[in-house]
Each structure stands twice: as structure tokens, then as C-alpha cells.
Amino acid sequence: MMQAFRYILVGGGMAAAAAAEGIRQHDPQGTIGLFSQDRYPPYSRPPLSKGLWRGKRLETIWRYKDPAELGITEHLTETVAAIEPSAHRIRLADGRSFGYDRLLLATGGEPRRLPGDPAGVHYLRSLDNYLALFRLARGERFAVVGGGFIGAEIAAALRDQDKEVHMVFPEAAILERLLPEDLAQAVTGYYRDKGVGVASGLGVRAVRQADGQVSLSLSDGSELTVDAVVAGLGVQPRTELAEAAGLYVQDGVVVDRFGRTSDKDIYAAGDIARIPVPALSTSLRVEHEDNAVRRGRLAGANMAGAGEEALDAPLFYSDLFDLGFEAVGILDSKLETFAEWAEPYRRGVVYYHQDRQVRGVLNWNVWDQVPTARAALGTAFARPEDLKGRVPLG
């Protein structure tokens, strides 16, 4: 006889753990089955590129101490091969099937890899990735491929450990796709001042391992030999299950304000979900902790009948040496920007706008102003200067 759960969570990350908490707030008894390819129970991923390198203890990353406390039956190292919505069941790779009343998809993202996926390159996406890299951290020279969030964070973390760090990326500056040009260039200069080698405007042609070291052949013909290579190239949402199940997918699984997909009994949250942002009259896919936790909990609560709506834009943040930011909305360097600085490139607010409407807000070393930044999203203005003071600089 096929085993069935009231709720099935497909994925074992932050969104799935938060969904279990949301379920339990409204349904203390309904059975929960969690199916994850990971061999670990749910854990926080941001510390893998930040806190764990700065002394945060490994045991602090677990999202819950004991699955029994939440009444979760964990199925770890299991691959869900298919979701069959009409039969309300999932099928595992080994052929076993499990029934559900409501299901959450929280399968996260797959790291983008260098062409050919060469040996010797680490992708900091899982706890095993971190542990492998941590063991290699006895070495002294590291290459970080990628100038986005993960690349910038791990380069700063390794440099804080007094390692020799070289960043390689095709853009002209660190976080170039996110930040306005002048701020991206200032951050790049700041990294160089911190002792990070920055090889901007370059790609990786080949990777070779020999004698315990890794050599990178760069697009300008130069060679870089290091003890270990970390690639932070972003992620691709794992939407294959959703697509095969016939769910509506558009750069992520499209969900409504309740976290529901195009199937009323299937919800999605975390990196794979494309969520509505009413203030901007659009939808976004957000690959950050706040989105995974808050929308995961919301989806779980609504799977249990809460009927709660998500109306605000998710927060995302980063820590880069002693620089840091919190942001909401759309941060795209192709948009027009207006910056108000208390101290140029050290503390201020950047407003991203289009057609005289605020589309995103970046609080750069300005803290505790996320609600104010959210309130600014979607607001209209006559001149960019009119945005001064919308978010206090502290």
C-alpha cells in the first residue's frame, strides 16, 4: 500500500524548513514528508560564503534541531523523479511512490559551471562544497572565478583569513551587473586595497591540475596557478520537475500571492519560485535567504489553510569586508540610478528608477531602513532629486 502524507516537501533547504514551521503554526497534526537529495537535514546556506569563514560555529547553521519536534519524516539522499498532480503522488528514482494532499516544490538552484565542468573547481553551493573547500584552506593561494554575489563574498572571506586571493571575471568591475558603474568601480578598488588581485575583463579558457595545484589559462594568454579554485557563477533554477508536471514556468515556477503554482495543491518557494511584487506590478525570482524563509513559511501556512498573502518585496543583502548592504526591488545596473551619499561609496542610498518610478532601493551601509525602502518602491517622482531623504541615511 502506498504511503501518503498530508504534506510533502520536495527539497531540503531553507524554504522547505520554513514551510514545515508554517504548516505547524496552523496544523499541529498533519503528517509531513521531506524528500531531499542532500545527505544533511535543512541548513542555512549564506554562512557557507560568509559567517563560517569568520568564526560562526557549524552547528548554528541547522534550521531545526530535531525533525521529530516538527513531526517531519525525513527522506534524505532521495531523488524525486516525477510529480503526478492528477494522482496526487510523487515517484522516486527507485520506483517508490508517496501520496500527498498538498505539496511544496523547493528544489533550489543548480550552480552554473565553467564550460566542460573541469576537475579542480569548487562550487560553493552545499555544505559538502564548503567542507571540501575548508579542508583546502590550509593552502595559501586561491582563485575565485566570478564577480557576482558569491564570488565577492567568498573572496572577502578568504582574504580575511590572510589568504592570497585572485578574482577572475569577464565584467569590468565587481558586482557590475548589480551596481551603478561608479559604485562598482569603487568596490573593485576597495578589493584591490584589501589585497585581492582583480583580473577583470577576463575569462577562463582551461583548468589543469598537477602536483596538488590548479592552473587557470586566462583569455589574455596568462596563467594563474593556485592551491584551489572557487567558482561563483550564479545558479540555474531546478524547474525540471515542475515543467514535467505541467506547471507554469517562466524563469522559475510562477506562483501567486499565496505561494500557489498553477496547480491549486502545489506550492513553490525559494530560488525556483517567481513571485509577484505588487508594488512594481511585476514578478521576480529572488535567490536570497529572506525570500526563501519568509515565502517558504507563507507557503507552508497556506498549504495548511491560512489564506495569508505576501505583498511586500523580499530583502536581499551581502557582506563584503566591512562594506555591506540591504536592498529591495530590482537592482539592475542597466536602470537609471540616483544616489544620495552621506559618505561617497561608504554610506548612502541608491535608487534605481525607470519612467520616473522607483524600481529598486539599495541601502549601502545604511541599516534598519528596509521598511522605508520597501515603501519607496513603485513611487513616482518628477525629478531624481526629489528622491532625497526618502530613506534616511542614519
N, C-alpha and C positions, 0 to 999 in steps of 0.2 A: 504494500500500500504506500502511495506517495506521501511523504511528509509534507506538511503545509505550515506556513507561518502567517500570522495576521499581517506582519510587515516584513518585507525583505529589503535589505540594504545591499546594493551591488557596488562594492568599493569599500576600502578600509582606511580612508583618510580623515581629515578634519571635518569635512562636510557630513560624512556618514556618522561619525561620533556625535556631532552636534544634532543630527536628525534623531538619533536614539534618545538624546536628552529631551528634545522637543516632543517626541512621542510620549515619553514617560510623564511629562507635565500634564498630559491630557488623557492618557490611557495607561494606568499603572499595571495592568494585567496582560495586555495583548502580547502575543509571542513575537519576538524579533529575531530574525536570522541575518547575520552579517557574512557576506561572501567576498573574500579579498584574495588577490594573487600574492599579496605581501605575506611574509612569514611572521611579521610583527602585528600586534594589535594597533589600533589607530594612534598616531603620534603627530605632534606639531612639526611642520616642515620648515618654517622660517629659521629656527635655530640652527639648521644644518649649514646655512651660509652666514649666520650671524652669531647668535649667542653662544653656541657650543665652542666656538673658537675663542671666546672671550671669558671662559670660565663657568658658563652655565652648566649645571650638572645634567648628565644624560638622563637620569631618572625623572627629571622635571618635564620631559617632552611628551610623556604619555597622556592621552586625552582622558582616560579613565583608569583607575587602579585595578578594578576587578569587574569583568563583564557580568558577573552574577549580580552585582549591585544594580545594574540596569536591566537585568533579565535578558541579556543578549546571548544567543548561541552563535559562537564564532566558527566560521569555516574558513580557516586561513590556508594559504597556498593552494587555493582552488580557483579554477578558471571557469567563469560563466560563458558558455559557448553561444547561448541564444536566450532571448526573452520571447515568450509566446503569449502576447497580450490576450488573444481570444480565449486561450485556455487558462489564463492567469497562472502561469508557471514559468520557471526558468529551467534550463537544461545545462548541466555542467559538461566539461570536456570529456569526462569519463562515462557520460550517458545517464547519470542520475538526474532526477527531476525533483523540484520542490515547488509547491503551490504557494500563492500569495493572494491576499486581498488588496494590499497597496504595496507599491514598490518604489524605491528611490534609486535613481541612477546617479552615482557619484564616482565615476571611473577616472576622473582627473585627466592628466595630460601626459603624453609621451615626449621625452626630451628630443628636440631636433638635434641631429647628429652631423658630424663632419662627413663629407662625401666618402663613401666606402667604409664608414664606421671603423677607422683604423684602431688597432690594438694600442694600448698605452694611453688612451684618452679617457678621463673620468667625467661622468655627467652627474652633477650633484643634485639628484632628484629624490633619492631614497636614503634611508638610514644605512643600508649596506654601502651605498656610494660614499656616504660620509665616513663610515668606519674604515673603508679601504683607503680613502684619502688621508684620514687621520694617521693611519699607520705609515703612510709615505711621508708624513710631515716631518719625519726625522731628517729628511733631505733639506737642502738649503736653497735650491733654485726651482722656481715654479713658473710655468706659463699658464696664463688664463686667456682662453680664446673666447671672445665675445665682450662687447662693451655695453650690454644692457644691464638690467637689474642684477641678475645672478652673478654675471662677470664682475661688475663693480663691487658687489658685496663681498664675494669671496676674495678678490684681490686685496681689499681693505683688511679683511680678517687675517689673511696670511701675512700681510705686511706688518700688522700689529703683533704678529709672532716673530718679528725680526727676520722673516724670510726674504730672499731676493725674489721679486715678483716682476714678471713682464706680461703686459696685456697686449693682445693682438686682436685687431678687429678691422673690418673694411670701412667703417664710417670715419669721419674726420675727427670726431670727439666722443668722449664717454657720454652715454645716455643721449646721443644726438637725436634719436627719433622721438624722445620724450620732451627734452628741454629746449627752450629757445636758444639760438646759436650762441649768444654771448654767455649765457649761464653754462651751457655745455662746455664751451672753451675754458671758462673759469674753473669748472670742476676738473677738467683734464689737466690744467696747470697745477691745480691743488694736488692731484695724484702724483704728478711729477715731483712736486715739492716734498711729498711724503716719501719719495724714494722709489716709486713704482715706475718701471720702464714702460713707456706707452708707445707701441708701434701701431699708429693709426693709419688708416687707408690701405691696410694690407690684408691679404687672405692667406690661408694655409694650403699649400699645394700637395704636401706629402708629410707623413709622420713615420718615423723609423725608430725602432727600439734596438739598443745594443749596449752590452756591458752595464745593465742596470740603469741606463739613462734613455731619454727620449729626445730625438732631434726633430725639429719642425723646419721644413723647407717653406719659406715665405715667398709671396708673389713677386717681391722685388729681387729675388735671387739669393737673399741672405739666408743664413742658417741660425737657428736658436736651439741650443742644447740645454736641457733642464733635467731635474730629477723626476718631475711629474707634470702632467698637463691636465687642466680642468677646463671643460667647455661649458659655457653658459649661453646657449643659443636660443633660449625660449622653449616653448612646448607646443605640441600639436594636440588639440583635444581628442580624447579617445571616444569617438562617437560611433564606432562601427556597430556596437550592439544596438544603439538607438536607431541607426539607419536600417539595419536588418529587420528591426521590429516595426518599421513603418512610421516612426515618429518624425515630426517635422524638425529638420536640421538645417541650420543656416549659420555656418561658422560657430557651431555649438548647438546644443539641444535647446530649442526655443521653449521658454516657459512663460506662464502668466504671472500676475502679481502674487499668486498663492504658491508659486513653485511648480504648478502642474504643467505637464507636457501636453501634446495634442491628444494623448490618451488620458482620460479622466482619472484613472487609477495608477498612473505612473508619474512620478515627480522627478525632478533633477536639480542638482545643486553643485556648487563648487566650480572648478575650472571648465567643466564641459557645458555649463548652463549659460544660455544667452538670456539675460534678464531685462525686463522693461525698466526704464528710468523715466518716470513721468515728467520730471522737471525739464528734461531735454527732449521729450517727445520722440524717444528712440529707444533702442535696446543695445546692451553691451555684454561682452563676455569679459569677466574680470578674474584674473589669476592671482588672487591675493587672499590672505588669511581672513580678513574681516568679512569678505564676501562668502567664503566657504563656511565660516562658523555661523554668521547671522542668517544667511539664506538656508543653510543646512538645518538649523534649528527651526526656522519658519516652515520649511517643507515638512519636517517631521511632525510639527504641531498640526499642520493642516492635513497630513495623512491620517491623523487621529481625530479629525473633525473640528479643529479650532476655528477655521474660517478667517484667519488673520491675513492681512495684506502687507506687502512690502512696498513702500512708496519712496524711500529715500535712496540716494546713490551710495554705493559702497565706498568705504575708505580704503586707500592703499598707501603704503608707507615704505621707507627704506632708511637704512643707517649706513653712512659712508664715512668712515673715520669719525670725526666729531661733527660732520655735517649730517643732516637728516631732514626728512620731510614727511608730511602727511598731505594727501591730495584726494580730491573727489572729481567725478565727471570725466571728461575726455581731455587727456593730455597728449597732444599731438603737435610736434614742432612745426608741422605744416600750417597750423592755425595761426592767426594773428594773436599777439600777446601784448599785455600791458603789465609792467612790473612796478611795484611800489616797494622801495628798499629802505629799511632803517639803517642797514649797513650793506653796501653793494656786494651781492653774491654770498653774503654770510647770513643775513636775516631779512626776510621780506616775503611778499606775496606776489605771485604771478597769476594773472587772469588770462585764460585762453578764450578767445571770442571769435564769433563768425556772424556776419549780418547784424552787427550791433547787439548781440546776445551772448551772455556768458555761457561757455560750454564746459569749462573746467577751471578748477582753482587749485593752485599749488602753494601750500604753506611751507616755506623754506626756512627751517629752524624757527618756525613760529608754531607754538604748541597750544593745545586745548582750544582750538578755534574751528574744529571740524563742523560743529552745528552751524556756525556762522558761514562757513564756506559752502555748506550744502544749501543754505538759504539763498546764497547768491546765484546758484545755478539757474539758468533759464531767464534771469532778469535782463531787461533791456536797458540800453543807455544811449545817450545822444553822442557823447564824446568819450573816448577811453579815459580821459582824466576824471570823468565822473565816477569812476570806479574807486578812486582813492578813499580809503577808510572803510570800505565795505567789510573788510576783515581786519580787525585791529592787529597791529604789529607787536603789541605787548609792551 
